[in-house]
Amino acid sequence: MANRHLSRAVVLQTLFEWDFRSYSLHEARESLIRNAQESAPGISDISFMQEVLSGTIGHKDDLDLVMGKAAPEWPLERIALVDRNVLRLGLYELLFADRAVVPAKVAINEAIELAKSFGGDNSGRFVNGVLGAVYKELGEPGKNEIGKKKKDVPYEKMPLERLVGAVVYARHDGELYLALVHDVFGHWTLSKGKLALEEKPEDGVIRKIKEEIGLTITPKECLGENEYVASDPEAGKKRKHVVYFLAESPWDDIELAKKGGLDDARWFRMQDATELNFYDDMLPIVIKAVKQLASHSTK
C-alpha cells in the first residue's frame, strides 16, 4: 500500500508537469520515467503508474466535466494546479479503475492524502468535498460490499462488535457547543470507537473520546443505543452495537487523531449543529442531545 501511495505521488508530479508545460502524452510518459527514477529509485510499480497516468490524461475531458458539475462554484481555471490534478487522478480511479483493484474508498482516501501532502491548507477538504459528492452520485459503491466468497450469515449469528460514542458538549462564553468529527465522505458525525473486552461503556467512552479528539469528558447520561450491520472485506458482515452518551467536556482545543476515515473535528454552536450533514441514524441522537441540553439550560 505504501508503495502504491508513492506511485500515485509520482503520477501526480507528472500530471502537474503535463498540465503546466502542456506536454503531450508521449512527453508525459517520458517525464514519468524520469520522475520515478529520481523520486522513487528502485520502485517496481512502473506499469501501474503508466496505466494511471495514461488513463487520467486519456479521460481528461470527461474528468473535467465531472469536476465542473461536482464543484460548479469553482471553474477549472480557478482550481489550484495541484488540486485539479489530484482531482483528475482521484476521479479517474473512482470512475474508471477496476474496483476489485482500487475500491472507491481507497481512490478517495489516496487523493485526499495527496492533496494534504502537496496542496494548500484547504486542499484536503476541497478534494474530499468534490470526490465525496461524486461518490454519493454513484450510489456510494462499495459501502456495503463484502467479499464474493463470503456466505450470508443469519443476523443473530453475525459477530457482535461493541462500540461507544458521545455527543460531547462544552460551555463557552455563555453558549453551548458540540464537538463533532467529519468523515472523508462529507458527513459530520459523532466520535466513537470499540470497547475493549470486559470494559464498561462509561469507561470506554472516556478513553475513546480522549484518543480520538483529545478531550477529557464526563459522561452525564445515556442517550440511547443503535445496532447496524457493517461489512468487512475480510471478516464479512458483523453487527455493530453502539451505546451513545451525552458527555461534558471543558472548553479546550480539539486534537483529531491521525486515523483513516476522519479528516476534521471542531466545535459547533449547539443551535447550528442540527443543520449539518449528518447520517440518517446519527441525526436523531444529536437532536435528542440538543433537546436534553436545552431542557437542562432552562431549568
C-alpha positions as CSV (number, residue, x, y, z in Angstrom):
1,M,0.0,0.0,0.0
2,A,2.8,2.4,0.9
3,N,4.4,1.5,-2.5
4,R,1.2,2.4,-4.3
5,H,0.9,5.7,-2.4
6,L,4.4,6.6,-3.6
7,S,3.5,5.6,-7.1
8,R,0.5,7.9,-7.1
9,A,2.7,10.7,-5.8
10,V,5.0,10.3,-8.8
11,V,2.0,10.2,-11.2
12,L,0.7,13.5,-9.6
13,Q,4.1,15.1,-10.0
14,T,4.0,14.1,-13.7
15,L,0.4,15.3,-14.2
16,F,1.5,18.7,-12.7
17,E,4.2,19.0,-15.3
18,W,1.9,17.8,-18.1
19,D,-0.6,20.4,-17.2
20,F,1.8,23.3,-16.5
21,R,4.0,22.6,-19.6
22,S,1.2,21.4,-21.9
23,Y,3.0,18.1,-22.5
24,S,1.8,15.6,-25.0
25,L,1.0,12.1,-23.7
26,H,4.3,10.8,-25.1
27,E,6.2,13.6,-23.3
28,A,4.3,12.9,-20.1
29,R,5.2,9.2,-20.2
30,E,8.9,10.1,-20.6
31,S,8.6,12.5,-17.7
32,L,7.0,9.8,-15.6
33,I,10.0,7.5,-16.1
34,R,12.4,10.3,-15.2
35,N,10.3,11.3,-12.1
36,A,10.1,7.7,-10.9
37,Q,13.9,7.3,-11.2
38,E,14.5,10.5,-9.3
39,S,11.8,10.3,-6.7
40,A,11.4,6.6,-6.2
41,P,14.5,4.8,-7.3
42,G,14.1,1.0,-7.4
43,I,10.3,1.2,-7.5
44,S,8.8,-1.7,-9.4
45,D,5.3,-0.3,-10.0
46,I,6.0,1.4,-13.3
47,S,3.2,-0.4,-15.1
48,F,0.7,0.8,-12.6
49,M,2.0,4.4,-12.8
50,Q,1.9,4.3,-16.6
51,E,-1.7,2.9,-16.6
52,V,-2.9,5.6,-14.2
53,L,-1.1,8.4,-16.0
54,S,-2.4,7.4,-19.5
55,G,-5.9,6.8,-18.2
56,T,-6.1,10.1,-16.4
57,I,-4.8,12.0,-19.5
58,G,-6.9,10.0,-21.9
59,H,-10.1,10.7,-19.9
60,K,-9.2,14.4,-19.2
61,D,-12.3,15.9,-20.9
62,D,-14.7,13.5,-19.1
63,L,-12.9,14.1,-15.7
64,D,-13.0,17.9,-16.1
65,L,-16.7,17.7,-17.0
66,V,-17.5,15.7,-13.8
67,M,-15.3,18.1,-11.8
68,G,-17.2,21.1,-13.1
69,K,-20.6,19.5,-12.2
70,A,-19.4,18.5,-8.7
71,A,-17.9,21.9,-7.9
72,P,-19.9,24.4,-10.0
73,E,-18.7,27.4,-8.0
74,W,-15.1,26.6,-8.9
75,P,-14.3,27.0,-12.6
76,L,-11.5,24.7,-13.7
77,E,-9.1,27.7,-14.2
78,R,-9.7,28.8,-10.6
79,I,-8.7,25.5,-9.1
80,A,-5.1,25.3,-8.0
81,L,-2.9,23.4,-10.3
82,V,-2.1,20.7,-7.7
83,D,-5.7,20.4,-6.6
84,R,-7.2,19.9,-10.1
85,N,-4.7,17.2,-10.9
86,V,-5.2,15.4,-7.6
87,L,-8.9,15.5,-8.5
88,R,-8.3,14.2,-12.0
89,L,-6.2,11.3,-10.6
90,G,-8.8,10.6,-7.9
91,L,-11.7,10.8,-10.3
92,Y,-10.0,8.6,-12.8
93,E,-9.5,5.9,-10.2
94,L,-13.0,6.4,-8.8
95,L,-14.8,6.3,-12.2
96,F,-12.6,4.1,-14.5
97,A,-10.3,1.9,-12.4
98,D,-11.1,-1.7,-11.7
99,R,-12.8,-1.6,-8.3
100,A,-11.5,-5.0,-7.4
101,V,-8.0,-3.5,-7.6
102,V,-8.9,0.1,-6.4
103,P,-12.0,0.2,-4.2
104,A,-13.9,3.5,-4.3
105,K,-12.9,4.4,-0.8
106,V,-9.2,3.7,-1.5
107,A,-9.4,6.1,-4.5
108,I,-10.9,8.8,-2.4
109,N,-8.6,8.4,0.6
110,E,-5.5,8.3,-1.5
111,A,-6.5,11.5,-3.3
112,I,-7.2,13.3,0.0
113,E,-3.8,12.3,1.3
114,L,-2.1,13.5,-1.8
115,A,-3.9,16.8,-1.5
116,K,-2.9,17.2,2.1
117,S,0.7,16.4,1.3
118,F,1.2,18.5,-1.8
119,G,-1.6,21.1,-1.8
120,G,-2.5,24.0,0.4
121,D,-4.1,24.2,3.8
122,N,-7.6,23.6,2.5
123,S,-6.8,21.2,-0.4
124,G,-7.7,18.0,1.5
125,R,-11.1,19.4,2.5
126,F,-11.7,20.6,-1.1
127,V,-10.8,17.3,-2.7
128,N,-12.8,15.4,-0.1
129,G,-15.9,17.5,-0.9
130,V,-15.7,17.1,-4.6
131,L,-14.9,13.3,-4.6
132,G,-17.5,12.8,-1.8
133,A,-20.2,14.4,-3.9
134,V,-19.3,12.2,-6.9
135,Y,-19.2,9.2,-4.7
136,K,-22.8,9.9,-3.5
137,E,-24.0,10.4,-7.0
138,L,-22.6,7.0,-7.9
139,G,-24.7,5.5,-5.1
140,E,-21.7,5.0,-2.7
141,P,-20.3,1.9,-4.4
142,G,-18.6,-0.5,-2.1
143,K,-20.1,1.0,1.1
144,N,-21.7,-2.4,2.0
145,E,-19.6,-4.7,-0.1
146,I,-18.2,-8.0,1.2
147,G,-16.0,-10.5,-0.5
148,K,-17.8,-12.6,-3.1
149,K,-16.8,-15.7,-1.3
150,K,-18.4,-14.8,2.0
151,K,-21.6,-16.6,2.7
152,D,-24.7,-14.9,4.0
153,V,-24.9,-15.3,7.8
154,P,-28.2,-15.0,9.7
155,Y,-28.4,-11.7,11.6
156,E,-28.4,-13.4,15.0
157,K,-25.2,-15.4,14.2
158,M,-23.2,-12.4,12.9
159,P,-20.2,-11.5,15.1
160,L,-21.1,-8.7,17.5
161,E,-18.8,-5.7,18.0
162,R,-19.5,-3.4,20.9
163,L,-18.8,0.4,20.5
164,V,-19.4,3.6,22.4
165,G,-19.8,7.1,21.2
166,A,-20.8,10.5,22.6
167,V,-22.4,13.8,21.9
168,V,-19.7,15.9,23.6
169,Y,-20.6,19.4,24.8
170,A,-18.9,22.3,26.5
171,R,-19.9,25.7,27.8
172,H,-18.0,28.7,26.4
173,D,-18.9,32.5,26.7
174,G,-22.4,31.7,27.9
175,E,-23.2,29.3,25.0
176,L,-23.2,25.5,24.5
177,Y,-21.0,23.9,21.9
178,L,-20.9,20.4,20.5
179,A,-17.7,18.6,19.4
180,L,-18.2,16.8,16.1
181,V,-16.0,14.9,13.7
182,H,-16.1,14.9,9.9
183,D,-15.5,11.8,7.7
184,V,-14.0,11.5,4.3
185,F,-17.4,11.1,2.7
186,G,-18.6,14.5,3.7
187,H,-20.7,13.8,6.8
188,W,-20.4,15.3,10.3
189,T,-20.8,12.6,12.9
190,L,-20.1,11.6,16.5
191,S,-16.8,10.4,17.8
192,K,-17.0,6.7,18.6
193,G,-14.9,3.6,18.9
194,K,-14.7,0.0,20.0
195,L,-15.0,-1.2,23.6
196,A,-12.2,-3.3,25.0
197,L,-13.1,-6.8,26.3
198,E,-15.0,-6.5,29.6
199,E,-14.7,-2.7,29.5
200,K,-17.7,-0.8,30.9
201,P,-19.3,1.6,28.4
202,E,-18.8,4.6,30.7
203,D,-15.0,3.9,30.9
204,G,-14.7,3.0,27.2
205,V,-16.3,6.3,26.0
206,I,-14.0,8.4,28.2
207,R,-11.0,6.5,26.7
208,K,-12.2,6.7,23.1
209,I,-13.0,10.4,23.1
210,K,-9.6,11.2,24.6
211,E,-7.9,9.0,22.0
212,E,-9.8,10.4,19.0
213,I,-10.3,14.1,19.7
214,G,-8.1,14.7,22.8
215,L,-10.9,15.9,25.1
216,T,-11.4,14.7,28.7
217,I,-15.1,14.1,29.2
218,T,-17.5,13.3,31.9
219,P,-20.4,11.1,30.8
220,K,-23.7,12.5,32.1
221,E,-26.4,10.2,30.8
222,C,-27.1,7.5,28.2
223,L,-28.8,9.0,25.0
224,G,-29.7,5.6,23.5
225,E,-28.3,2.7,21.6
226,N,-28.5,1.5,18.0
227,E,-27.3,-1.5,16.1
228,Y,-26.5,-1.9,12.4
229,V,-24.8,-4.3,10.1
230,A,-21.4,-3.4,8.7
231,S,-19.3,-5.2,6.1
232,D,-15.6,-6.1,6.5
233,P,-13.7,-7.2,3.3
234,E,-12.0,-9.9,5.3
235,A,-14.5,-10.9,8.1
236,G,-17.7,-10.3,6.2
237,K,-20.9,-8.9,7.8
238,K,-20.9,-8.1,11.5
239,R,-23.3,-6.5,13.9
240,K,-22.2,-3.2,15.5
241,H,-23.9,-2.2,18.7
242,V,-23.3,1.4,19.8
243,V,-24.2,3.0,23.1
244,Y,-24.2,6.8,22.9
245,F,-23.7,9.1,25.8
246,L,-24.2,12.8,26.5
247,A,-20.8,13.9,27.9
248,E,-19.5,17.2,29.2
249,S,-16.0,18.5,28.4
250,P,-14.1,21.5,29.5
251,W,-13.8,24.1,26.7
252,D,-10.5,23.1,25.1
253,D,-8.8,22.7,21.7
254,I,-9.8,19.6,19.8
255,E,-6.9,17.4,18.5
256,L,-8.0,14.9,15.9
257,A,-6.0,11.7,15.9
258,K,-4.4,10.7,12.6
259,K,-6.6,7.8,11.5
260,G,-8.3,6.7,8.4
261,G,-11.8,7.9,7.7
262,L,-11.8,11.2,9.5
263,D,-10.4,14.5,8.2
264,D,-11.7,17.2,10.5
265,A,-13.1,17.8,14.0
266,R,-14.3,21.1,15.5
267,W,-16.7,22.8,17.9
268,F,-20.1,24.0,16.7
269,R,-22.6,26.2,18.5
270,M,-25.4,23.9,19.6
271,Q,-28.1,25.8,17.7
272,D,-26.1,25.4,14.4
273,A,-25.2,21.7,14.8
274,T,-28.5,20.2,13.7
275,E,-28.2,21.9,10.3
276,L,-25.1,20.0,9.4
277,N,-24.9,17.0,7.0
278,F,-25.4,14.0,9.4
279,Y,-26.0,10.4,8.6
280,D,-29.7,9.5,9.0
281,D,-29.0,7.3,12.0
282,M,-26.9,10.0,13.7
283,L,-29.3,12.9,13.5
284,P,-31.9,11.6,16.0
285,I,-29.1,11.1,18.6
286,V,-27.9,14.6,18.1
287,I,-31.4,16.1,18.2
288,K,-32.1,14.2,21.4
289,A,-28.9,15.6,22.9
290,V,-29.8,19.1,21.9
291,K,-33.2,18.8,23.4
292,Q,-31.7,17.4,26.7
293,L,-29.2,20.2,26.9
294,A,-31.9,22.9,26.0
295,S,-34.1,21.5,28.7
296,H,-31.4,21.5,31.3
297,S,-30.4,25.0,30.5
298,T,-33.9,26.4,31.1
299,K,-34.3,24.8,34.5
